[in-house]
């Protein structure tokens, strides 16, 4: 057992990490989609809207409970691991986040009726809020452990943790929703799934990382907590702003049109999020690896890898988006039912939004590396403001389409702002990368024109060096062969 665990804790090369994460992500997305189909069909649009808005509250309060500290792991875990201080680093940060999360759990339970009235316009959903409050502590610990594995570049363990939680949530959730088709059944299943997987993976962290002989040096820095807080505090506000940004449309829809419209619109978001989940792979895998390269002084390689990552990401996501767009009506009607067929009217717009969101994650690697996270806050606050204004203007007239347009315009502004910041700090984004960032807009065309644009894009990649130059193609092939050779040896 000890030998197999140590094998799982071995570090991977970048493309190997991407391969492992991609494989599990595909399986996760398939399982998550099947679970979503069952939830949507059994709950119906209105109750599905209740369930969806509950997960507006959860990330907000969890963000406060963790104070952004797990976000520092990918930046500082490699640094303290080199010094042999990783165990003490994790012990100090784990304890801090647990104390904070207990505090916010108590506050949420006390004010559950007021929170319900704020989110749902009525206090009758206070039991939903109480269930959500109970997920705060396990959710914070789940994110701590996941971030720990990512920080030390052992992505197969973080992927296994996510996969285990997903399986538990899916099985328990489906059973609960069949027996009692209400939103609280699905929320209770989410709580139980986290509680079940945490002891297993927590034990692995405790035995093999916290008590590792090579990582038992105590941190002697007088300014340790101030350094961590200085970096992490931005990542407290960032997920809060990000959650507000992502749920602005649904909250405004609920205010003007009700929970049924929220449920249908949420279905379109969930389908489009297939793209975002795949797009997040590049960021999850690259961030800690690039942090390691940055610490080693390989700055030019970091710039090159970020550009390459963005381009590969966009091409891959466009392939999925074009395929999904061609068969969207059949996809929604067969899998989710006629109750959600209205969601296809916004699906292409939401897929553009998901691809743009993935691009912002990739571009966001650089501000994170140079420890200037305020860039994210400035960008997201402006994006949130634009989204809120556009939502109140467009939704009363265009309903779901208005919400989708507001979201997409806002995230595009975010991409423009991020490129301006990168130019200021002399982080070179290539012209080909900028061009590819605009390509997702072709999803607004009819199916024939959209397919033609994508065909010419693939042809230019295969037969010219306009999109990917020879060096970038060589980097990709070299890493691919390196990962493949490691698997052959094992």
C-alpha beads as a LAMMPS data file, in Angstrom:
LAMMPS data file: protein, C-alpha beads

490 atoms
489 bonds

1 atom types
1 bond types

-500.0 500.0 xlo xhi
-500.0 500.0 ylo yhi
-500.0 500.0 zlo zhi

Masses

1 110.0

Atoms # bond

1 1 1 0.000 0.000 0.000
2 1 1 2.790 2.371 0.970
3 1 1 4.626 1.681 -2.302
4 1 1 1.556 2.296 -4.462
5 1 1 0.784 5.565 -2.668
6 1 1 4.351 6.767 -3.130
7 1 1 4.066 5.891 -6.822
8 1 1 0.950 8.051 -7.064
9 1 1 2.811 10.907 -5.349
10 1 1 5.562 10.999 -7.996
11 1 1 5.683 14.231 -9.989
12 1 1 4.760 14.363 -13.683
13 1 1 6.030 16.296 -16.696
14 1 1 3.675 18.980 -18.040
15 1 1 2.118 17.050 -20.930
16 1 1 1.863 13.937 -18.754
17 1 1 -0.014 15.991 -16.173
18 1 1 -2.291 17.329 -18.878
19 1 1 -2.916 13.790 -20.168
20 1 1 -3.818 12.431 -16.731
21 1 1 -5.999 15.397 -15.912
22 1 1 -7.644 15.388 -19.334
23 1 1 -8.518 11.695 -19.130
24 1 1 -10.115 11.996 -15.715
25 1 1 -11.748 15.275 -16.693
26 1 1 -13.454 13.596 -19.639
27 1 1 -14.752 10.824 -17.400
28 1 1 -15.801 13.367 -14.767
29 1 1 -17.638 15.471 -17.327
30 1 1 -19.478 12.436 -18.719
31 1 1 -20.547 11.364 -15.231
32 1 1 -21.388 14.937 -14.227
33 1 1 -23.454 15.410 -17.380
34 1 1 -25.397 12.190 -16.753
35 1 1 -26.032 13.271 -13.173
36 1 1 -27.136 16.704 -14.377
37 1 1 -29.553 15.127 -16.859
38 1 1 -31.134 13.007 -14.117
39 1 1 -31.304 15.958 -11.701
40 1 1 -32.817 18.215 -14.363
41 1 1 -35.443 15.688 -15.421
42 1 1 -36.465 14.674 -11.895
43 1 1 -36.408 18.144 -10.340
44 1 1 -37.918 20.114 -13.231
45 1 1 -36.900 23.675 -14.227
46 1 1 -38.234 25.460 -11.094
47 1 1 -36.710 23.129 -8.503
48 1 1 -33.549 22.930 -10.612
49 1 1 -33.437 26.728 -10.390
50 1 1 -33.624 26.485 -6.583
51 1 1 -30.773 23.962 -6.593
52 1 1 -28.680 26.112 -8.918
53 1 1 -29.043 29.293 -6.881
54 1 1 -27.975 27.377 -3.766
55 1 1 -24.577 27.019 -5.436
56 1 1 -24.401 30.784 -5.718
57 1 1 -24.235 30.963 -1.933
58 1 1 -21.813 28.046 -1.376
59 1 1 -18.771 29.402 -3.294
60 1 1 -19.339 32.859 -1.804
61 1 1 -19.211 31.699 1.788
62 1 1 -16.470 29.111 1.129
63 1 1 -14.338 31.886 -0.382
64 1 1 -14.649 33.784 2.898
65 1 1 -13.976 30.614 4.898
66 1 1 -10.689 29.878 3.181
67 1 1 -9.511 33.524 2.819
68 1 1 -7.882 32.634 -0.494
69 1 1 -5.129 30.686 1.271
70 1 1 -5.311 27.499 -0.893
71 1 1 -4.691 29.746 -3.899
72 1 1 -1.218 30.426 -2.530
73 1 1 -0.232 26.748 -2.639
74 1 1 0.608 26.668 -6.335
75 1 1 2.797 29.747 -5.826
76 1 1 4.500 28.943 -2.505
77 1 1 4.386 25.143 -2.156
78 1 1 7.218 24.701 -4.727
79 1 1 9.225 27.358 -2.872
80 1 1 8.873 25.728 0.562
81 1 1 9.294 22.228 -0.857
82 1 1 12.741 23.210 -2.186
83 1 1 13.617 24.404 1.341
84 1 1 12.279 21.207 3.012
85 1 1 9.544 23.189 4.808
86 1 1 6.452 21.949 2.964
87 1 1 5.028 20.044 5.952
88 1 1 5.134 23.062 8.250
89 1 1 3.770 25.314 5.487
90 1 1 0.693 23.111 5.046
91 1 1 0.119 22.615 8.783
92 1 1 0.080 26.346 9.431
93 1 1 -2.252 27.159 6.545
94 1 1 -4.623 24.219 7.158
95 1 1 -5.163 25.207 10.781
96 1 1 -5.859 28.811 9.860
97 1 1 -8.479 27.966 7.229
98 1 1 -10.288 25.515 9.525
99 1 1 -10.677 28.145 12.258
100 1 1 -11.980 30.729 9.800
101 1 1 -14.419 28.287 8.157
102 1 1 -15.915 27.303 11.529
103 1 1 -16.625 30.973 12.205
104 1 1 -18.455 31.497 8.911
105 1 1 -20.426 28.276 9.332
106 1 1 -21.856 29.553 12.603
107 1 1 -22.668 32.962 11.097
108 1 1 -24.447 31.376 8.122
109 1 1 -26.581 29.147 10.345
110 1 1 -27.636 32.067 12.527
111 1 1 -28.645 34.293 9.590
112 1 1 -30.052 31.579 7.288
113 1 1 -33.487 33.235 6.913
114 1 1 -32.016 36.603 5.964
115 1 1 -29.672 34.990 3.437
116 1 1 -32.574 33.041 1.921
117 1 1 -34.590 36.231 1.497
118 1 1 -31.625 37.907 -0.184
119 1 1 -31.050 35.112 -2.720
120 1 1 -34.563 33.764 -3.335
121 1 1 -36.672 36.823 -2.449
122 1 1 -38.281 34.722 0.311
123 1 1 -37.155 33.272 3.676
124 1 1 -38.881 29.928 3.040
125 1 1 -35.667 28.426 1.641
126 1 1 -33.734 28.913 4.888
127 1 1 -33.312 25.126 5.292
128 1 1 -31.490 25.097 1.932
129 1 1 -29.152 27.790 3.269
130 1 1 -28.534 25.798 6.458
131 1 1 -27.553 22.736 4.421
132 1 1 -25.212 24.898 2.368
133 1 1 -23.685 26.308 5.562
134 1 1 -22.806 22.802 6.739
135 1 1 -20.777 22.264 3.560
136 1 1 -18.401 25.140 4.340
137 1 1 -15.882 23.252 6.512
138 1 1 -15.623 20.106 4.330
139 1 1 -15.488 22.270 1.181
140 1 1 -12.601 24.328 2.560
141 1 1 -10.673 21.194 3.537
142 1 1 -11.411 19.646 0.137
143 1 1 -9.933 22.696 -1.591
144 1 1 -6.940 22.714 0.760
145 1 1 -6.063 19.110 -0.057
146 1 1 -6.682 19.527 -3.797
147 1 1 -4.512 22.665 -3.871
148 1 1 -1.787 20.839 -1.911
149 1 1 -1.507 18.122 -4.554
150 1 1 -1.550 20.684 -7.357
151 1 1 1.079 22.791 -5.590
152 1 1 3.563 19.925 -5.471
153 1 1 2.694 19.003 -9.090
154 1 1 1.047 15.649 -8.369
155 1 1 -2.053 16.180 -10.459
156 1 1 -3.111 12.551 -10.545
157 1 1 -3.850 12.755 -6.803
158 1 1 -5.901 15.945 -7.069
159 1 1 -7.711 14.390 -10.037
160 1 1 -8.416 11.218 -8.037
161 1 1 -9.778 13.329 -5.180
162 1 1 -12.121 15.207 -7.499
163 1 1 -13.144 11.973 -9.196
164 1 1 -13.890 10.223 -5.891
165 1 1 -16.011 13.128 -4.692
166 1 1 -17.835 13.190 -8.024
167 1 1 -18.673 9.467 -7.861
168 1 1 -19.978 9.763 -4.302
169 1 1 -22.026 12.872 -5.143
170 1 1 -23.457 11.224 -8.266
171 1 1 -24.495 7.941 -6.635
172 1 1 -25.838 9.466 -3.425
173 1 1 -27.440 12.388 -5.265
174 1 1 -29.326 10.236 -7.758
175 1 1 -30.638 7.955 -4.987
176 1 1 -31.725 10.922 -2.859
177 1 1 -33.382 12.785 -5.750
178 1 1 -35.270 9.662 -6.880
179 1 1 -36.587 9.147 -3.344
180 1 1 -37.314 12.841 -2.732
181 1 1 -37.207 15.074 -5.859
182 1 1 -36.365 18.354 -4.169
183 1 1 -33.316 20.641 -4.263
184 1 1 -32.346 19.810 -0.678
185 1 1 -31.801 16.156 -1.667
186 1 1 -29.069 17.089 -4.165
187 1 1 -27.485 19.574 -1.745
188 1 1 -27.424 16.968 1.054
189 1 1 -25.725 14.517 -1.328
190 1 1 -23.029 17.092 -2.114
191 1 1 -22.356 17.530 1.611
192 1 1 -22.151 13.787 2.257
193 1 1 -19.797 13.192 -0.687
194 1 1 -17.214 15.640 0.674
195 1 1 -17.448 14.167 4.170
196 1 1 -16.864 10.648 2.809
197 1 1 -13.746 11.302 0.679
198 1 1 -11.889 13.717 2.950
199 1 1 -10.677 11.176 5.582
200 1 1 -9.000 8.994 2.923
201 1 1 -7.119 11.753 1.108
202 1 1 -6.540 13.680 4.329
203 1 1 -4.748 10.623 5.716
204 1 1 -2.507 10.471 2.625
205 1 1 -1.546 14.139 3.044
206 1 1 -0.934 13.657 6.772
207 1 1 1.228 10.533 6.416
208 1 1 3.174 11.183 3.220
209 1 1 3.465 14.976 3.069
210 1 1 2.959 16.544 6.501
211 1 1 5.147 13.902 8.191
212 1 1 7.678 13.409 5.409
213 1 1 11.267 13.134 6.715
214 1 1 12.494 15.363 3.895
215 1 1 9.935 18.107 4.637
216 1 1 10.053 18.506 8.421
217 1 1 12.081 21.744 8.714
218 1 1 10.216 24.439 10.657
219 1 1 9.531 27.778 9.009
220 1 1 11.409 30.513 10.872
221 1 1 10.115 33.539 8.934
222 1 1 8.744 36.285 11.191
223 1 1 6.598 37.616 8.350
224 1 1 5.226 34.242 7.192
225 1 1 1.541 34.957 7.777
226 1 1 1.765 38.508 6.486
227 1 1 3.428 37.235 3.289
228 1 1 0.738 34.579 2.784
229 1 1 -2.080 37.026 3.545
230 1 1 -0.587 39.666 1.263
231 1 1 -0.797 37.209 -1.615
232 1 1 -3.967 35.347 -0.606
233 1 1 -6.222 38.234 0.355
234 1 1 -6.707 39.043 -3.310
235 1 1 -7.884 35.484 -3.874
236 1 1 -10.514 35.958 -1.176
237 1 1 -12.187 38.711 -3.136
238 1 1 -11.501 37.182 -6.544
239 1 1 -13.791 34.102 -6.212
240 1 1 -16.471 36.275 -4.600
241 1 1 -16.391 38.696 -7.519
242 1 1 -16.163 35.778 -9.937
243 1 1 -19.225 34.103 -8.372
244 1 1 -21.180 37.355 -8.454
245 1 1 -20.143 37.771 -12.085
246 1 1 -21.265 34.255 -13.058
247 1 1 -24.568 34.459 -11.188
248 1 1 -25.557 38.033 -12.046
249 1 1 -27.666 36.871 -14.994
250 1 1 -29.448 34.186 -12.972
251 1 1 -30.161 36.488 -10.039
252 1 1 -31.573 39.182 -12.338
253 1 1 -33.567 36.555 -14.263
254 1 1 -35.082 35.361 -10.979
255 1 1 -35.984 38.923 -10.064
256 1 1 -37.780 39.625 -13.366
257 1 1 -38.953 36.193 -14.584
258 1 1 -38.764 33.584 -11.801
259 1 1 -37.037 30.297 -10.940
260 1 1 -38.186 28.368 -14.020
261 1 1 -36.306 30.731 -16.326
262 1 1 -33.293 30.412 -14.022
263 1 1 -33.425 26.614 -14.316
264 1 1 -33.547 26.654 -18.131
265 1 1 -30.781 29.263 -18.410
266 1 1 -28.667 27.304 -15.916
267 1 1 -28.975 24.257 -18.153
268 1 1 -27.437 26.224 -21.054
269 1 1 -24.613 27.306 -18.756
270 1 1 -24.006 23.735 -17.603
271 1 1 -23.753 22.464 -21.167
272 1 1 -21.412 25.302 -22.163
273 1 1 -19.318 24.634 -19.061
274 1 1 -18.188 21.408 -20.701
275 1 1 -15.824 23.690 -22.622
276 1 1 -14.704 25.595 -19.555
277 1 1 -13.932 22.416 -17.633
278 1 1 -11.664 21.230 -20.438
279 1 1 -10.147 24.703 -20.737
280 1 1 -9.314 24.796 -17.031
281 1 1 -6.948 21.834 -17.509
282 1 1 -4.246 24.019 -19.047
283 1 1 -4.387 26.461 -16.161
284 1 1 -4.488 23.807 -13.403
285 1 1 -1.538 21.922 -14.860
286 1 1 0.583 24.813 -16.115
287 1 1 0.371 27.141 -13.112
288 1 1 2.492 25.136 -10.626
289 1 1 4.867 23.919 -13.353
290 1 1 5.402 27.472 -14.574
291 1 1 5.864 28.610 -10.984
292 1 1 8.680 26.060 -10.670
293 1 1 10.288 27.299 -13.913
294 1 1 9.873 30.900 -12.754
295 1 1 11.683 30.109 -9.498
296 1 1 14.488 28.518 -11.546
297 1 1 14.859 31.708 -13.604
298 1 1 13.519 30.298 -16.889
299 1 1 11.403 33.382 -17.670
300 1 1 11.520 33.097 -21.488
301 1 1 10.258 29.510 -21.358
302 1 1 7.354 30.640 -19.192
303 1 1 6.290 33.237 -21.771
304 1 1 6.590 30.677 -24.579
305 1 1 4.587 28.026 -22.723
306 1 1 1.757 30.429 -21.864
307 1 1 1.353 31.434 -25.521
308 1 1 1.430 27.799 -26.629
309 1 1 -1.064 26.786 -23.948
310 1 1 -3.583 29.449 -24.959
311 1 1 -3.441 28.461 -28.615
312 1 1 -3.773 24.716 -28.015
313 1 1 -6.588 25.405 -25.593
314 1 1 -8.619 27.524 -28.021
315 1 1 -8.269 25.102 -30.944
316 1 1 -9.305 22.159 -28.780
317 1 1 -12.302 24.005 -27.327
318 1 1 -13.411 25.252 -30.745
319 1 1 -13.513 21.665 -32.010
320 1 1 -15.863 20.709 -29.152
321 1 1 -17.956 23.882 -29.567
322 1 1 -18.454 23.487 -33.323
323 1 1 -19.441 19.828 -32.914
324 1 1 -21.870 20.666 -30.111
325 1 1 -23.369 23.561 -32.067
326 1 1 -24.152 21.348 -35.062
327 1 1 -26.223 18.965 -32.928
328 1 1 -27.413 21.193 -30.066
329 1 1 -31.151 20.757 -30.625
330 1 1 -30.905 16.981 -30.645
331 1 1 -28.516 17.058 -27.691
332 1 1 -30.865 19.094 -25.487
333 1 1 -34.171 17.499 -26.523
334 1 1 -32.998 13.889 -26.253
335 1 1 -30.959 14.206 -23.063
336 1 1 -32.675 16.940 -21.058
337 1 1 -36.185 16.917 -22.493
338 1 1 -38.505 19.456 -24.069
339 1 1 -38.816 21.345 -20.769
340 1 1 -35.310 22.757 -21.411
341 1 1 -35.444 23.198 -25.206
342 1 1 -35.455 27.006 -24.865
343 1 1 -31.842 26.771 -23.661
344 1 1 -30.574 26.215 -27.236
345 1 1 -31.363 29.868 -28.032
346 1 1 -28.439 30.948 -25.834
347 1 1 -26.148 27.926 -26.058
348 1 1 -23.753 29.266 -28.713
349 1 1 -23.409 32.581 -26.897
350 1 1 -22.666 30.750 -23.653
351 1 1 -20.060 28.567 -25.401
352 1 1 -18.282 31.743 -26.523
353 1 1 -18.446 32.911 -22.913
354 1 1 -16.918 29.624 -21.697
355 1 1 -14.038 29.789 -24.185
356 1 1 -13.374 33.436 -23.262
357 1 1 -13.407 32.447 -19.574
358 1 1 -10.821 29.758 -20.291
359 1 1 -8.626 32.315 -22.071
360 1 1 -8.733 34.636 -19.052
361 1 1 -7.520 31.747 -16.861
362 1 1 -4.532 31.162 -19.137
363 1 1 -3.693 34.859 -19.440
364 1 1 -4.000 35.156 -15.672
365 1 1 -0.944 32.987 -15.080
366 1 1 1.457 35.902 -15.514
367 1 1 0.001 38.364 -12.940
368 1 1 -0.105 35.433 -10.534
369 1 1 3.595 34.634 -11.161
370 1 1 4.768 38.208 -10.593
371 1 1 2.616 38.336 -7.425
372 1 1 0.356 41.160 -8.582
373 1 1 -3.065 39.571 -7.989
374 1 1 -4.701 43.003 -7.752
375 1 1 -4.816 42.848 -11.557
376 1 1 -7.483 40.143 -11.298
377 1 1 -9.506 42.245 -8.867
378 1 1 -9.429 45.365 -11.046
379 1 1 -10.419 43.400 -14.155
380 1 1 -13.184 41.408 -12.482
381 1 1 -14.701 44.377 -10.663
382 1 1 -14.971 46.246 -13.964
383 1 1 -16.376 43.127 -15.642
384 1 1 -18.890 42.630 -12.833
385 1 1 -20.038 46.246 -13.094
386 1 1 -20.526 45.972 -16.859
387 1 1 -22.335 42.637 -16.470
388 1 1 -24.696 44.025 -13.836
389 1 1 -25.569 47.120 -15.866
390 1 1 -26.074 45.175 -19.104
391 1 1 -28.138 42.494 -17.333
392 1 1 -30.595 45.042 -15.938
393 1 1 -30.839 46.701 -19.360
394 1 1 -31.080 43.594 -21.560
395 1 1 -32.859 40.914 -19.496
396 1 1 -36.248 42.665 -19.196
397 1 1 -36.387 42.882 -23.021
398 1 1 -34.431 39.826 -24.239
399 1 1 -34.749 37.456 -21.254
400 1 1 -32.149 34.634 -21.376
401 1 1 -30.502 36.025 -24.509
402 1 1 -29.984 39.300 -22.669
403 1 1 -28.279 37.510 -19.784
404 1 1 -26.006 35.559 -22.153
405 1 1 -25.037 38.671 -24.146
406 1 1 -24.275 40.611 -20.958
407 1 1 -22.029 37.810 -19.661
408 1 1 -20.125 37.426 -22.923
409 1 1 -19.508 41.135 -23.510
410 1 1 -18.262 41.471 -19.936
411 1 1 -15.790 38.590 -20.177
412 1 1 -14.483 39.888 -23.515
413 1 1 -13.769 43.238 -21.838
414 1 1 -11.849 41.243 -19.217
415 1 1 -9.659 39.679 -21.926
416 1 1 -8.925 43.104 -23.444
417 1 1 -7.977 44.506 -20.031
418 1 1 -5.729 41.528 -19.286
419 1 1 -3.864 42.034 -22.566
420 1 1 -3.336 45.699 -21.677
421 1 1 -1.854 44.694 -18.308
422 1 1 0.421 42.139 -19.961
423 1 1 1.650 44.799 -22.399
424 1 1 2.399 47.175 -19.502
425 1 1 4.481 44.510 -17.729
426 1 1 6.223 43.505 -20.995
427 1 1 4.780 40.006 -21.142
428 1 1 4.660 39.307 -24.870
429 1 1 1.445 37.816 -26.240
430 1 1 2.009 36.841 -29.875
431 1 1 -0.144 38.181 -32.706
432 1 1 -1.258 34.628 -33.575
433 1 1 -2.425 34.162 -29.965
434 1 1 -4.437 37.400 -30.074
435 1 1 -5.984 36.332 -33.388
436 1 1 -7.076 32.986 -31.939
437 1 1 -8.683 34.775 -28.983
438 1 1 -11.128 36.374 -31.449
439 1 1 -11.928 33.159 -33.361
440 1 1 -14.676 31.948 -30.927
441 1 1 -16.931 34.765 -32.186
442 1 1 -17.494 32.672 -35.338
443 1 1 -19.877 30.546 -33.219
444 1 1 -22.425 33.324 -33.795
445 1 1 -22.492 32.430 -37.524
446 1 1 -24.847 29.864 -39.006
447 1 1 -23.629 26.271 -38.987
448 1 1 -22.316 26.313 -42.583
449 1 1 -20.187 29.462 -42.233
450 1 1 -18.995 28.430 -38.781
451 1 1 -17.821 25.054 -40.109
452 1 1 -15.987 26.695 -43.025
453 1 1 -14.105 29.058 -40.688
454 1 1 -13.079 26.168 -38.457
455 1 1 -11.971 24.076 -41.477
456 1 1 -9.648 26.857 -42.667
457 1 1 -8.308 27.275 -39.131
458 1 1 -7.326 23.592 -38.932
459 1 1 -5.821 23.706 -42.435
460 1 1 -3.661 26.715 -41.507
461 1 1 -2.406 24.875 -38.404
462 1 1 -1.516 21.692 -40.275
463 1 1 0.024 23.159 -43.411
464 1 1 1.443 26.549 -42.368
465 1 1 3.350 28.169 -39.498
466 1 1 0.931 31.099 -39.179
467 1 1 -0.800 29.866 -36.001
468 1 1 1.812 27.530 -34.477
469 1 1 5.417 28.173 -35.468
470 1 1 7.969 25.374 -35.862
471 1 1 9.403 25.884 -32.384
472 1 1 5.968 25.574 -30.752
473 1 1 5.201 22.406 -32.715
474 1 1 8.577 20.971 -31.647
475 1 1 7.913 21.810 -27.976
476 1 1 4.558 20.046 -28.094
477 1 1 5.953 16.955 -29.843
478 1 1 8.964 16.794 -27.522
479 1 1 6.804 16.859 -24.381
480 1 1 4.347 14.387 -25.887
481 1 1 7.131 11.910 -26.710
482 1 1 8.666 12.379 -23.265
483 1 1 5.388 11.573 -21.521
484 1 1 4.761 8.600 -23.830
485 1 1 8.220 7.149 -23.171
486 1 1 7.684 7.348 -19.398
487 1 1 4.497 5.331 -19.671
488 1 1 6.165 2.736 -21.870
489 1 1 8.922 2.290 -19.290
490 1 1 6.444 1.951 -16.438

Bonds

1 1 1 2
2 1 2 3
3 1 3 4
4 1 4 5
5 1 5 6
6 1 6 7
7 1 7 8
8 1 8 9
9 1 9 10
10 1 10 11
11 1 11 12
12 1 12 13
13 1 13 14
14 1 14 15
15 1 15 16
16 1 16 17
17 1 17 18
18 1 18 19
19 1 19 20
20 1 20 21
21 1 21 22
22 1 22 23
23 1 23 24
24 1 24 25
25 1 25 26
26 1 26 27
27 1 27 28
28 1 28 29
29 1 29 30
30 1 30 31
31 1 31 32
32 1 32 33
33 1 33 34
34 1 34 35
35 1 35 36
36 1 36 37
37 1 37 38
38 1 38 39
39 1 39 40
40 1 40 41
41 1 41 42
42 1 42 43
43 1 43 44
44 1 44 45
45 1 45 46
46 1 46 47
47 1 47 48
48 1 48 49
49 1 49 50
50 1 50 51
51 1 51 52
52 1 52 53
53 1 53 54
54 1 54 55
55 1 55 56
56 1 56 57
57 1 57 58
58 1 58 59
59 1 59 60
60 1 60 61
61 1 61 62
62 1 62 63
63 1 63 64
64 1 64 65
65 1 65 66
66 1 66 67
67 1 67 68
68 1 68 69
69 1 69 70
70 1 70 71
71 1 71 72
72 1 72 73
73 1 73 74
74 1 74 75
75 1 75 76
76 1 76 77
77 1 77 78
78 1 78 79
79 1 79 80
80 1 80 81
81 1 81 82
82 1 82 83
83 1 83 84
84 1 84 85
85 1 85 86
86 1 86 87
87 1 87 88
88 1 88 89
89 1 89 90
90 1 90 91
91 1 91 92
92 1 92 93
93 1 93 94
94 1 94 95
95 1 95 96
96 1 96 97
97 1 97 98
98 1 98 99
99 1 99 100
100 1 100 101
101 1 101 102
102 1 102 103
103 1 103 104
104 1 104 105
105 1 105 106
106 1 106 107
107 1 107 108
108 1 108 109
109 1 109 110
110 1 110 111
111 1 111 112
112 1 112 113
113 1 113 114
114 1 114 115
115 1 115 116
116 1 116 117
117 1 117 118
118 1 118 119
119 1 119 120
120 1 120 121
121 1 121 122
122 1 122 123
123 1 123 124
124 1 124 125
125 1 125 126
126 1 126 127
127 1 127 128
128 1 128 129
129 1 129 130
130 1 130 131
131 1 131 132
132 1 132 133
133 1 133 134
134 1 134 135
135 1 135 136
136 1 136 137
137 1 137 138
138 1 138 139
139 1 139 140
140 1 140 141
141 1 141 142
142 1 142 143
143 1 143 144
144 1 144 145
145 1 145 146
146 1 146 147
147 1 147 148
148 1 148 149
149 1 149 150
150 1 150 151
151 1 151 152
152 1 152 153
153 1 153 154
154 1 154 155
155 1 155 156
156 1 156 157
157 1 157 158
158 1 158 159
159 1 159 160
160 1 160 161
161 1 161 162
162 1 162 163
163 1 163 164
164 1 164 165
165 1 165 166
166 1 166 167
167 1 167 168
168 1 168 169
169 1 169 170
170 1 170 171
171 1 171 172
172 1 172 173
173 1 173 174
174 1 174 175
175 1 175 176
176 1 176 177
177 1 177 178
178 1 178 179
179 1 179 180
180 1 180 181
181 1 181 182
182 1 182 183
183 1 183 184
184 1 184 185
185 1 185 186
186 1 186 187
187 1 187 188
188 1 188 189
189 1 189 190
190 1 190 191
191 1 191 192
192 1 192 193
193 1 193 194
194 1 194 195
195 1 195 196
196 1 196 197
197 1 197 198
198 1 198 199
199 1 199 200
200 1 200 201
201 1 201 202
202 1 202 203
203 1 203 204
204 1 204 205
205 1 205 206
206 1 206 207
207 1 207 208
208 1 208 209
209 1 209 210
210 1 210 211
211 1 211 212
212 1 212 213
213 1 213 214
214 1 214 215
215 1 215 216
216 1 216 217
217 1 217 218
218 1 218 219
219 1 219 220
220 1 220 221
221 1 221 222
222 1 222 223
223 1 223 224
224 1 224 225
225 1 225 226
226 1 226 227
227 1 227 228
228 1 228 229
229 1 229 230
230 1 230 231
231 1 231 232
232 1 232 233
233 1 233 234
234 1 234 235
235 1 235 236
236 1 236 237
237 1 237 238
238 1 238 239
239 1 239 240
240 1 240 241
241 1 241 242
242 1 242 243
243 1 243 244
244 1 244 245
245 1 245 246
246 1 246 247
247 1 247 248
248 1 248 249
249 1 249 250
250 1 250 251
251 1 251 252
252 1 252 253
253 1 253 254
254 1 254 255
255 1 255 256
256 1 256 257
257 1 257 258
258 1 258 259
259 1 259 260
260 1 260 261
261 1 261 262
262 1 262 263
263 1 263 264
264 1 264 265
265 1 265 266
266 1 266 267
267 1 267 268
268 1 268 269
269 1 269 270
270 1 270 271
271 1 271 272
272 1 272 273
273 1 273 274
274 1 274 275
275 1 275 276
276 1 276 277
277 1 277 278
278 1 278 279
279 1 279 280
280 1 280 281
281 1 281 282
282 1 282 283
283 1 283 284
284 1 284 285
285 1 285 286
286 1 286 287
287 1 287 288
288 1 288 289
289 1 289 290
290 1 290 291
291 1 291 292
292 1 292 293
293 1 293 294
294 1 294 295
295 1 295 296
296 1 296 297
297 1 297 298
298 1 298 299
299 1 299 300
300 1 300 301
301 1 301 302
302 1 302 303
303 1 303 304
304 1 304 305
305 1 305 306
306 1 306 307
307 1 307 308
308 1 308 309
309 1 309 310
310 1 310 311
311 1 311 312
312 1 312 313
313 1 313 314
314 1 314 315
315 1 315 316
316 1 316 317
317 1 317 318
318 1 318 319
319 1 319 320
320 1 320 321
321 1 321 322
322 1 322 323
323 1 323 324
324 1 324 325
325 1 325 326
326 1 326 327
327 1 327 328
328 1 328 329
329 1 329 330
330 1 330 331
331 1 331 332
332 1 332 333
333 1 333 334
334 1 334 335
335 1 335 336
336 1 336 337
337 1 337 338
338 1 338 339
339 1 339 340
340 1 340 341
341 1 341 342
342 1 342 343
343 1 343 344
344 1 344 345
345 1 345 346
346 1 346 347
347 1 347 348
348 1 348 349
349 1 349 350
350 1 350 351
351 1 351 352
352 1 352 353
353 1 353 354
354 1 354 355
355 1 355 356
356 1 356 357
357 1 357 358
358 1 358 359
359 1 359 360
360 1 360 361
361 1 361 362
362 1 362 363
363 1 363 364
364 1 364 365
365 1 365 366
366 1 366 367
367 1 367 368
368 1 368 369
369 1 369 370
370 1 370 371
371 1 371 372
372 1 372 373
373 1 373 374
374 1 374 375
375 1 375 376
376 1 376 377
377 1 377 378
378 1 378 379
379 1 379 380
380 1 380 381
381 1 381 382
382 1 382 383
383 1 383 384
384 1 384 385
385 1 385 386
386 1 386 387
387 1 387 388
388 1 388 389
389 1 389 390
390 1 390 391
391 1 391 392
392 1 392 393
393 1 393 394
394 1 394 395
395 1 395 396
396 1 396 397
397 1 397 398
398 1 398 399
399 1 399 400
400 1 400 401
401 1 401 402
402 1 402 403
403 1 403 404
404 1 404 405
405 1 405 406
406 1 406 407
407 1 407 408
408 1 408 409
409 1 409 410
410 1 410 411
411 1 411 412
412 1 412 413
413 1 413 414
414 1 414 415
415 1 415 416
416 1 416 417
417 1 417 418
418 1 418 419
419 1 419 420
420 1 420 421
421 1 421 422
422 1 422 423
423 1 423 424
424 1 424 425
425 1 425 426
426 1 426 427
427 1 427 428
428 1 428 429
429 1 429 430
430 1 430 431
431 1 431 432
432 1 432 433
433 1 433 434
434 1 434 435
435 1 435 436
436 1 436 437
437 1 437 438
438 1 438 439
439 1 439 440
440 1 440 441
441 1 441 442
442 1 442 443
443 1 443 444
444 1 444 445
445 1 445 446
446 1 446 447
447 1 447 448
448 1 448 449
449 1 449 450
450 1 450 451
451 1 451 452
452 1 452 453
453 1 453 454
454 1 454 455
455 1 455 456
456 1 456 457
457 1 457 458
458 1 458 459
459 1 459 460
460 1 460 461
461 1 461 462
462 1 462 463
463 1 463 464
464 1 464 465
465 1 465 466
466 1 466 467
467 1 467 468
468 1 468 469
469 1 469 470
470 1 470 471
471 1 471 472
472 1 472 473
473 1 473 474
474 1 474 475
475 1 475 476
476 1 476 477
477 1 477 478
478 1 478 479
479 1 479 480
480 1 480 481
481 1 481 482
482 1 482 483
483 1 483 484
484 1 484 485
485 1 485 486
486 1 486 487
487 1 487 488
488 1 488 489
489 1 489 490
